Amino acid sequence: MKNGVFKEYFKDESLSCVGEYVNSEKDGEGELYDEGEYINDKKTDEWKTYNATGTLNKKKFYKENLDNF
């Protein structure tokens, strides 16, 4: 039986969500939401991550070589 905190990650290893297992079930408002732009399936420019209540959790800037587009 699982109990305790869990974390899930996107392919680029950035945090997707955090939450808690209670009796082997995910519980609570552990979701994080990302906002940003993709170009050719890659994150570009500024991305913001918010928690389930809408509070800004982090900002990250992705540099992408746009010369090939």
ABEGO torsion letter per residue (X at the ends): XBBEBBBBBBAAGBBABBBBBBGGBBBEBABBBBBEBBBGGBBBEBBBBBBAAGBBABBBBBBBBAAAX
